[in-house]
Amino acid sequence: MKILEFVITFILHLYSLTNQNKDKMKKIVFSLIATAIMLVPAGISTYAQDENGEIIIDISPNVLNLQSSGTVFTVHTDIAYNDVDVISDDGSVTCSINGVLIDWWKSDARGNFVAKFDIEAIKGLDGLNINDYNTFEMIGVTINGDTFWGTQEILIKNIIPAGKK
């Protein structure tokens, strides 16, 4: 939680400045904690989504060769893993990229959501422009029911690897 990290950092900084006056420090800490408790339920987001729902995504591979033997198309995000609702209450999948439904997902070392897609389904998308950049848009839903999305362009190639000729 970015708010909690900020509050802790701020408290530690204040503590170093006001170490001589412990009563004043207690009042400041109480005020900061009370403010943080009130802000979180008021809708302050714990993920890096802008007001329109846009997040940052990073696709791997960033150059997709249609002849490659890869199996996974990975999308790294800056949204917290615990904030994403991949399966809705009715059992439907809520996360996709260019219409391809998510295959599986995980959390990265920072606690952010990582989406995994079947690379063959991505390679089979209609309208891919070979030797050009193609825009990929991932769409999903948060646990609060808000839609999030992110886009990235990646280069599409169709080169037969030297060992397969």
C-alpha positions in Angstrom: 0.0 0.0 0.0 1.5 3.2 -1.2 -0.3 5.3 1.5 1.0 3.1 4.3 4.6 3.3 2.9 4.3 7.1 2.8 2.9 7.4 6.3 5.6 5.1 7.8 8.3 7.1 6.0 6.9 10.4 7.1 6.5 9.2 10.7 10.1 8.0 10.8 11.2 11.4 9.4 9.2 13.3 12.0 10.5 11.1 14.7 14.0 12.0 13.8 13.1 15.7 13.9 11.0 15.7 17.1 12.8 13.0 19.1 13.3 15.6 21.9 9.6 16.2 22.3 7.9 12.8 22.7 4.4 14.2 23.6 4.4 16.2 20.4 5.5 13.2 18.4 2.6 11.1 19.9 0.1 13.7 18.7 1.5 13.8 15.2 1.6 10.0 14.9 -2.0 9.7 16.1 -3.1 12.4 13.6 -1.4 10.7 10.7 -2.8 7.3 11.6 -6.3 8.6 12.0 -6.0 10.4 8.6 -4.7 7.3 6.9 -7.6 5.2 8.4 -10.1 7.7 7.1 -8.6 8.0 3.6 -8.3 4.3 2.7 -12.1 3.5 3.0 -12.9 6.7 1.2 -11.7 5.2 -2.0 -7.9 5.9 -2.2 -6.6 3.3 -4.5 -3.8 0.9 -3.5 -2.7 0.4 -7.1 -1.2 2.6 -9.8 -4.4 3.1 -11.8 -5.1 6.6 -13.1 -8.6 8.2 -12.9 -9.5 6.7 -16.3 -8.5 3.1 -15.3 -5.2 3.1 -17.2 -2.3 1.1 -15.9 1.2 0.5 -17.1 1.9 -2.9 -18.8 5.2 -4.5 -20.0 4.8 -7.3 -22.5 7.3 -10.2 -22.8 8.4 -10.9 -25.4 8.6 -7.4 -26.7 9.3 -8.7 -30.2 7.1 -11.6 -31.1 8.3 -14.0 -33.8 5.4 -16.0 -35.2 7.8 -18.9 -35.9 9.2 -19.0 -32.3 8.7 -22.0 -30.1 7.7 -19.9 -27.1 4.7 -21.0 -25.1 3.8 -18.0 -22.9 2.9 -14.4 -23.6 3.4 -12.5 -20.4 2.1 -9.1 -19.3 3.6 -7.5 -16.3 1.6 -4.7 -14.7 1.8 -2.1 -12.0 -1.5 -3.0 -10.4 -1.4 -4.9 -7.1 -2.1 -8.7 -7.4 -4.7 -8.5 -4.6 -6.6 -5.8 -6.4 -7.4 -7.8 -9.5 -10.6 -9.9 -9.8 -9.8 -12.4 -12.6 -12.8 -14.6 -12.1 -16.2 -12.8 -11.6 -18.9 -14.0 -9.2 -20.6 -15.8 -12.1 -17.4 -17.7 -13.0 -16.6 -15.7 -16.1 -13.0 -14.6 -16.9 -12.6 -10.8 -16.6 -9.0 -10.4 -18.0 -8.0 -10.5 -21.6 -5.6 -9.0 -24.1 -6.9 -8.2 -27.6 -9.8 -10.6 -26.9 -7.6 -13.5 -25.8 -8.7 -14.7 -22.3 -6.0 -15.0 -19.6 -4.5 -18.5 -19.2 -3.1 -18.2 -15.7 -1.7 -15.4 -13.5 0.6 -14.8 -10.5 2.1 -12.2 -8.4 5.6 -10.9 -9.0 8.2 -10.1 -6.4 6.8 -6.6 -5.8 3.2 -8.0 -5.3 2.0 -6.8 -8.7 -0.3 -8.7 -11.0 1.3 -10.7 -13.9 -1.0 -12.1 -16.6 0.0 -15.2 -18.7 -1.6 -15.9 -22.1 -1.3 -18.8 -24.5 1.2 -17.5 -27.1 -0.4 -19.6 -29.8 -3.7 -17.8 -29.3 -1.8 -14.5 -29.5 0.0 -15.6 -32.7 -3.4 -16.6 -34.2 -5.0 -13.2 -33.8 -6.5 -11.8 -37.0 -5.0 -8.7 -38.4 -1.5 -8.9 -37.0 0.8 -6.7 -39.1 4.0 -8.5 -39.8 7.3 -6.5 -39.6 5.4 -3.7 -37.9 4.4 -2.7 -34.4 1.0 -3.9 -33.2 -0.9 -2.5 -30.2 -1.9 -4.9 -27.5 -4.5 -3.8 -24.9 -5.1 -5.8 -21.7 -8.4 -5.2 -20.0 -9.4 -6.4 -16.5 -11.6 -5.8 -13.5 -10.6 -4.8 -9.9 -12.1 -6.3 -6.8 -14.1 -3.1 -6.6 -15.6 -3.7 -10.0 -13.7 -1.0 -11.7 -12.3 -1.6 -15.2 -8.5 -1.2 -15.7 -6.6 -1.3 -19.0 -3.1 -0.9 -20.4 -1.6 -0.8 -23.8 1.8 -1.5 -25.4 3.1 -1.8 -28.9 5.3 -4.8 -29.8 7.0 -5.7 -33.0 5.6 -8.8 -34.9 8.1 -10.8 -37.0 7.7 -14.0 -39.1 11.3 -15.3 -39.4 12.0 -19.0 -39.5 14.9 -19.7 -37.1 18.2 -20.8 -38.7 17.9 -24.3 -37.2 14.4 -25.0 -38.6 15.1 -24.3 -42.3 
